[in-house]
Amino acid sequence: MLRKAVLFMKKVLFVTYGSGHVRMAVPVAKALAQAGLAQPLMLALTTAAPVVREAGLKLLQFKNFLRDDDQADKDALAHGQRLLRAMPGPIADPEETAAYLGLSYQELLWRVGPEEAERQYQREGRQAFLPLATLQRIVKQLAPALVVATNSPRAEQAAILAAGSLGLPSVCLVDLFCLDEVKWIGEPGYADRVCVLNESVKQFLLSAGREDRQVVVTGNPAFDDLANPIHIAAGARLRQDRNWGGKQVLLWPTQVEPALHPFNGTPGDIDLPERALKQIIDWVLSKENCVLCIRPRAGLAPMALAHHPRIVVTGQDVELPVLLQAVDLVVTLNSTVGLEGHLAGARLVQILGSVFDNAMPLMSYGIADEAVVLEDLDAALSRCIYLPRNPPHHCQQNATGNVLDTIREFL
């Protein structure tokens, strides 16, 4: 009887790339399954697959939809294998990469012809793809009651478009500010519901032409754990263990600035992060009751810094949600750690001057307390370091549940 119930349970298809996108989708998929509302199916693209596999969810990939007896799919795979050979570095799953590249490239070829397809791929890489026919095939085969995709272009965008073309409802999960994605997510017919980080993002989409009922402020499920009481308690213990009680603790998550913006070619100031850190160190050392905590990016070698008891390098062994509960202020150029710190309750100062300023408008979206150029940083730190921590943002304590409530509308 139970087996029959599972067989006839509605299905929800999640389509997501890796990094922060899959971590936004996985908590919702797990909650959906635990609530018994539907069976989640995860079309995990590129680096999303290991995260889905680790979560114990039903993993689907492009390679699962290749048809051995179909000449078009054989041609697509040949394209994918050719493109795969030109890719640098080790490939974790060559079979999946060839299927993803091949099916996507073949659609580009059908759309613009062989010569233009090659030109576009050489110029734009995967950004040239929009595998709509492939996603239509997948959605038809799986027959879900609902399609949920995050806000990337290419396959995620194609999944929402495919659902619409097949008369199925869809929900789009937006991770941050939707500044670039507004080109398609701002279209009135794109997804039945769009779940966004905060009210500022909603107002931005409404100004682009979306209707109020179509945009829901849910928070980002990837950030739910920031306000976990376990982490709040662990952050208090960390302050006690590090003798930070009575001190003001400032966090600098390390970052790099490219020589050129990867998309538009704007020149970057590669020395800006180093100059910013030096100025922060000098400011902290001028204050007897301040501590600077530096968190290097994952995979980077430990930093060579002058030894001082109030300059601390915190490795990846300290969980970020715990660290964000232990600090008073985060300073960043454009690291998402700044946003996470704000959601956890820390104060935030953004340093301007990065080529990514436009992509991370933290102050205009109500996230940073101040956003200043380097010359004005000392004064901003002096104004913000003694501000009390904010309570964690309530929508971030249950973003997963908020998104689940949105999904319930269509089941």
Phi, psi and omega in degrees: 000318179297318181299318180296321179297319179295318182299325185260005178293143176300152179246143173240124180265119174261134178236121187207142168278187186272203179057226184291339182291312181294328179286346172277325185277323187299314180300325180291317179298318179294319179294323178298315179293317182295329179280351180070022183280324183193166175267117178280134173244131186248107170275097189262117187262137178049242188284002178286336188302311181299326180293318179294317180299316180295329180282352179077021180266162180292112185265129173234147179222168180303323184296337179289347184248009173285135180257119185298331185261013183251121184296322179299320179290326176295318177296318179299316181296323177297318175300315182297320179293324176295314180293325179298321181296335181272355183278139180280159171075170178290142179251124186295321183223083184302324181296315179291319181298318178296320179294315180297310180296316186293312179296321181290317181294321181298322177293322176299317179298315178299324187284320189237355182093159188296318183291313180292325178300316180294319179298313182295320181293319179295326182278320190245348184063220183294342179297344179280350187275148167207084189281065185294314182298321179296316180290326175298318178299314181296314181296318177300316183293321183276335179050057179284161173281338185205145173247130176239126179222153176272190200264015178286158169283191180066237190293325179294315177298317180298326180295317178295317179295321179297317178301314180298319182292337182259006177075023180256146176287158179212154177233133178252126177261122181257126186281316186235252195250351174065028186289317177275321185289348180301338180302325177247325181288336177287347178292133185304326184267006184273103182073144179285328175222144174238120181263125188234167188292312184205180185295328179296320178294320177300313181297325177298316180289325176296322179291339178276351176122359177285155177273152184303317184291342183276344185243123186239128175280110181242339195084174181254117182302336179295339184257003183304324187289348183299326183259017179298127180305330178297319180287326177298316178294320180293326176296321177296320178295322179298317177300318181293315182296327181269004182059040178266000179300133180081357178252160175260123186251123181251136180248131173241107173279124185292151179207167178239154177243125183286158175292329178222142173300131186295340184252319185248359174078007178300131180296138179251158178263092188294341180270355184302313180300321181293317179295320180298314181297318179300318181292322178296316179301313181299319181293315181299316183291344177276353181245119187296332187254020181250146176234137175254124176252123180251127180245104177294151176296150179303135177090348179274148179293153177303146183277146175269105181233151176299136182291129174204138184296341180257012172242113188237131173260120182253122182278183180288353179290339174268119181300137183301315179301327178290314180299320181292338174278347184262345184257162180261329188213136173250138174240133183208161166277298184207016179294140175294347174300328176298313177299315180297321177299316177301314181294330179281345178118352180286158173280160187218130171240128177256134174265124181272165179119357178278155174292348181260012180306316184293334181275348184225065183279071193293326182282318182292342177261017173073026185251309178278144173288323176213151174227115190223156170285164187302324182297335182257010186294316184304315181294321180294319178297318180296327179284328190260337189295333182262002176293141179291150174301148174275156170294147176304143184294127191297325181292336179279349177280346181211041179299322179300313178296324179295317178293321179299321177298322177295318180296324181303331181302335188250008182248000000 
